[in-house]
Amino acid sequence: MGPRYVIILDFCIGALNIIRLTDEEIKESERYDDFEEYLLTLEDKYGFRLDNCQWMTTENLNVYWYDNGQEVSREQF
């Protein structure tokens, strides 16, 4: 099984996109030798452009929020 999450940092608009791939998307991604080639097929669906972004993949996702050096809950933002 391939990565479940794609995290995309769009530095042109200052956005963080977190995509949880469906089982079908994971299966489709395995047909590509280069995962970035597969990501190009998702640009319109998820509204990003790889030429404006950096990306990473992971099987599990943990999100930690910090303010002034302290971890805070998302409700505080």
N, C-alpha and C positions, 0 to 999 in steps of 0.2 A: 504494500500500500504506500502511496506517495504522501507528500505533505498535505495536511488538512487545511492549514491556514496560509494565506498570502497576506503579508503586511506591506503596504505600499506607502512610501513617504513622498508626497507630491510637493516638491519645494517651490513650485511656481505659485501655488495658491495657499500654501501652508496647511495642507490637510494630511491626515493620517487615515488611510483606508484599510480596514481589516476585513478580509473576505474569507468566509468559511466555505470551502469548496464542497459541492455536493458529491455524492458517490459517483454520479455520472461524470462530473468534471474531473475528478481524480482519475477515473478510468480513461477518459479521453487524453489527459495529460501524459499518461504512460505511453502513448503512441508517438510522442515526440522525443527526439534525442536530446534536444535542448529545451529546458523548461521555459526559458524566456520566449522562445518561438511560440509555445502554447499560450503564454500570457498575452501575446499580441492578439490572439483570437478573442480575448476577454475584454479588450479595451472598451468597446462600445457598450457591452452589457453592463459593465461596472463604472463606466465614466472616467477613465484615467487614460493617460498617454505615457507609455514607458519612456519616451524620450525626455519627459519632464520629471521622472521619478527615480527613486531607488527602491529596491524591493528585497524581501527575504521570505523564506518559507519556514514553517515549523509544524511538527505534528501536534504539539500542545501549545496552548496560548495562556500566558499569565500576564496580566496587566497591573502595573503598580503606578499609582499617582503620587506625586510629591509636590509640596508647596513649602518653600523656605526650609528645605532640608528635612522635612518631616513627611512620612507617608500619611496620606489623607484618603478618605473615602470619596468616591465619585460624586456623591450628593453635595459635597462642599464646593464643587465647581459650578 
